[in-house]
Every structure is written in C-alpha cells, then in structure tokens.
Amino acid sequence: MIDPDTQATNWVAEDEDDAEELPLSLRLSIADTLTLGNATCGFMAVYFTTTGILIPHLSGDASGMARNSAATAVILMLCAAVFDLFDGLVARKLRSSPMGAELDNLSDLISFGLAPAYFVLVYGMVARDAHERVAAVGAIVVLLAVVLRLARFSCVTVKDGTFQGMPSPFGALTVVSIVLLELPFEATLLAVVGTAWLMVSRVEYPKPRGILAVAVLCWIVSAMGMLAAWAFDAPGGQVLLQMGCALQIVMAATIPLFATARRVNTFRDNRREARAAQLP
C-alpha cells in the first residue's frame, strides 16, 4: 500500500522543485529589461503615428499635431535603437537570461519592422502625391525584409564583428528618413524598397562596438535634437531635419559601396597570392 502521507510529501517536494526551477528560467536580466524597453518604444511609435497623424487626417482635423507626432514617433524609434545598442553591451558584460536572444528578435520586429512599415503605410495615406495601395506594398516589403533578416540572423553564423545585411535599426531609421525627406512618391518608394533589399543582402556591416558604438550613440542623440527642433518649429529646424535625413540616406548608400570595394580588393589580393604561390 502507498502511504498517503508519504505520497503527499513527494508531491509537495516536486512542486517545490518546480517552483525553484521556473523562476530561474523566467527571471529577467538587466539586458532583458532594456530589450523590453526597445519593444515598448516601438509600440508607442505606432501609437503616436496612429493618434497624431492618421486619425487627424481621417477626421479632417488640421490642428498641427502631425509634425509633433511624426517627430515623437521617430524619436521613439531612435530610443528603441539606443535600447537595442545597450542591451547587447550589457548582455556581454553581465548575465543574460536564456530568453535574451528571443526577446531581442521579437522586440526588433516591433520597433524596426512593424513601426517603420506602419510609418510608410500611413505616409501613403496622408501624403498628397502618394498612392495608398502602392505604399502598402512598400510597407509589406519593409516588414518582410526585417522578418527575413532577423530569422537569418538566428540561423546564419558570420565572422565576428560583422552583420550580414543592413542591421534592422539602421534600416528602420533609413526608411523613416526617406519618408521625412518628402521626395516625390516614386523616388520615396524606390528608396524604401532599396533599403529593404539591403537588409536582406549579403553586404557586411560592422557591429557597433567601441568607438563605433560611441559614434552611433552620438549620431542618434544628434538626430533626436534635429527632430525636436523640427517638431517645435525652431529657426532652421526644417533645414536641420533635411540635412539629417540626407546624411542618414547617404550613409546607408555609401557603406555598401565601401563594403563591396573591400570585398573586391580582398578577392584580388587572394588571387595574387594564389598566383604567386604557384610560380616556381
């Protein structure tokens, strides 16, 4: 016979063991908290894009909130990029939980996939020369590019210190810069699709570490200042915004060129070394 007291004791012991194991696997680290901040900023960017740009446009309310809300949405994406920059640095210095990689991908999908794609979609609905359905296709292309890029990042191993394809934060900021620059609709859509292609390309991008991480942080802070000046209609705010957006697009276009030139030079050097080794 089974002693009920013994059986009850065993059940209690098993429950206690489960209670001790679950918190260890579900406990959030400091890096995970930063990652959740990333996701929160991405969601709030969608919120401000909806309430400050789309709804006033649909209701015919020309209250002047569109500029402030657009700037706020982009600033929140920039804040998400800051969280994304620091969660990796903190994870390398301190403990990271088993959920860290999954949380990072899910948060990046919200902040750098959904938020910029939704920004493009709303742009297609409110801009005078835009075509809503065509803009929707461009938004889907951006979203799918980020999905594919994040999935590939989890499966493909590349050499240390590099990314394969444009990093999703950089791509998201390039997409919103293209929209804010207010180019003709066709040029805007082509540039957005080109950015999406760069995110799924095999072009190598350096990871922001050391001095490069500091430079990226300084650029993000500068971009926030330009957006704030534009939002509050400060003297020269429009010019600052256009300069910042143009510089972001130029960086997005030139980095692949430098990376391709470096690969070509490396290939040529390897061929020369191989030919030299074959000579008697």
Buried (B, 14 or more C-beta within 10 A) or exposed (E): EEEEEEEEEEEEEEEEEEEEEEEEEEEEBBBBEBBBBBBBBBBBBBBBBBEBBBEBBEEEEEEEBBBBBBBBBBBBBBBBBBBBBBBBBBBEEEEBBEBBBEBBBBBBBBBBBBBBBBBBBBBBBBBEEBBEEEBBBBBBBBBBBBBBBBEBBEEEEBEEEEBBBBBBBBBBBBBBBBBBBBBEBEEBBBBBBBBBBBBBBEBBBEBBBEEEBEEBBEBBEBBBBBBBBBBEEEEEBBEBBBEBBEBBBEBBBEBBEEBEEEEEEEEEEEEEEEEEEEEE
